[in-house]
């Protein structure tokens, strides 16, 4: 009997030692729950929600107004024939992106400030990261800045034939971007050139181009007769291309090509882009006319040019 009473007392003491800490912990949770000012929290949530809603409306209106203004200015410039369409499209896209990124930055800043995030500390840390990224992205920024001035200063347009002197490249411009310029060479090779590598642009598509036609001859066969034949050929070909030839072809006279080679030179100005075709046509017609009348066309190599 004594053993049973001792076992019962031991069980009661161990049970009370387990339940007392649990009850104390439960009472602490209840006290914490009751100590919360729910009215203040609900009011704060409503206040933050209203401010976020106001921010969404405000930045939505700013976005719509900015897009409307940019598009209106874009349409007004698009109607003017003096502006290149590809340049206007590039500048339009660039300005829209700048405005959108700026509004997005200020929206995120206002959003974090409203929520209560310490934006100042984040910006300080972001500044350090930004310096590191800036040092690593100098080339990219140079591309953007150079591309912006290439576009705004109308240095090149799509379709222009240009020479990049420092890169020893030339060809037709197929795309002008804010970061790169695409250039297609005569053999079909497409070059993607970062804007920072472009230092000198020689644009051959902005004015009439000079065509120089050298017809090789033997002076001993009679300069006057050869010259008159070439003049007749020039007049005949010029009559077929009146719209493309801006100044009538003029026979300059006899020129020394070197290595005892001589030629009758003709010069003229033609519409840009037609110079190679017309030069070939004038040269071929002159050679055919001289050959048909029995004159010799020398083929000795020219040295020292």
C-alpha positions, 0 to 999 in steps of 0.5 A, a space after each residue: 500500500 505504501 508503494 502505491 501511495 508513493 508512486 501516485 505522489 511521484 506521478 502527480 509531481 512530475 505531471 505538475 512540473 510539465 504542465 506548469 511551464 506549458 501554462 506559463 508559455 501559453 499565458 505569455 503568448 496570450 498576453 502578447 496577443 492581447 497587448 497588440 494594438 490591432 486598431 493601430 495596425 489596421 489603420 496603418 495598413 489602410 494608410 499604406 494601402 491608400 498611399 500605394 494606390 495613390 502612387 500607382 494612379 500618379 505614376 500611371 498618369 505620368 506614364 500616359 502623359 509622357 508617352 502621349 507627349 513623346 508620341 506627339 512630338 515624334 509624329 510632328 517630326 515624322 511628317 517633315 521630309 527633312 528628317 530621316 525616318 530611321 534616325 527619328 525612330 531610334 531617337 523616339 525609342 531612346 527617349 521613351 526608354 529613358 523616360 520609362 526607366 526614370 519613372 520606374 526608378 522614382 516609382 520603386 523609390 517611392 514604393 520602398 519609402 512608403 513601405 518603410 524600407 531604409 532607402 538611404 542605406 540601400 542607395 549607399 550600398 548601391 552606390 558602391 556597387 554602381 561605382 564597381 559596375 561603372 568601372 567595368 562598363 566604361 566601354 558600354 557607356 562610351 558606345 551609348 554616348 557616341 551612338 547618341 551623338 552619331 544619331 542626333 548629329 545626322 552623321 550617317 543614315 541607313 543606306 549611306 556608303 561610308 568609310 571608317 578610316 581608322 578601322 580601314 572598313 567601308 560599305 553600306 550602312 544597314 543599321 544605326 543603333 545606340 550601341 553599334 553600327 552595322 556595315 555591309 561591305 561590297 563582298 557581302 560581309 556584315 560588320 558589327 562595329 561598337 560605336 566607341 571604335 568609330 573615330 572618323 566617318 567619311 560619308 560618300 552619300 551626302 553629295 554628288 560624287 565625281 567620276 574619273 574615267 581614264 581610257 588608256 591609249 597610245 599617243 602615237 596613234 593620234 591624240 586629236 582623233 582619239 579625243 574626238 571619239 571619246 567626246 562623242 561616246 561621252 555625249 552619247 552615254 550622257 544623253 542616256 543618263 541625264 537624270 543621273 549626271 549632274 554635270 556634263 562629262 568633260 575631257 580633261 586631256 592626256 594624263 600620265 599613269 606611270 611606266 610609260 602609260 598614258 590615258 585620256 581622262 574624262 570627269 563629271 559629277 553624278 548622283 550619289 550611288 551611281 558613280 561605279 555603274 556610270 564609270 564602268 559604262 563610260 569606260 566600256 563604251 570608250 574602249 569599244 568605240 576605239 577598238 572598233 576603229 582600230 586603235 590599240 588599248 595598252 595592257 602594260 602594267 602600271 607601276 608607281 601609282 
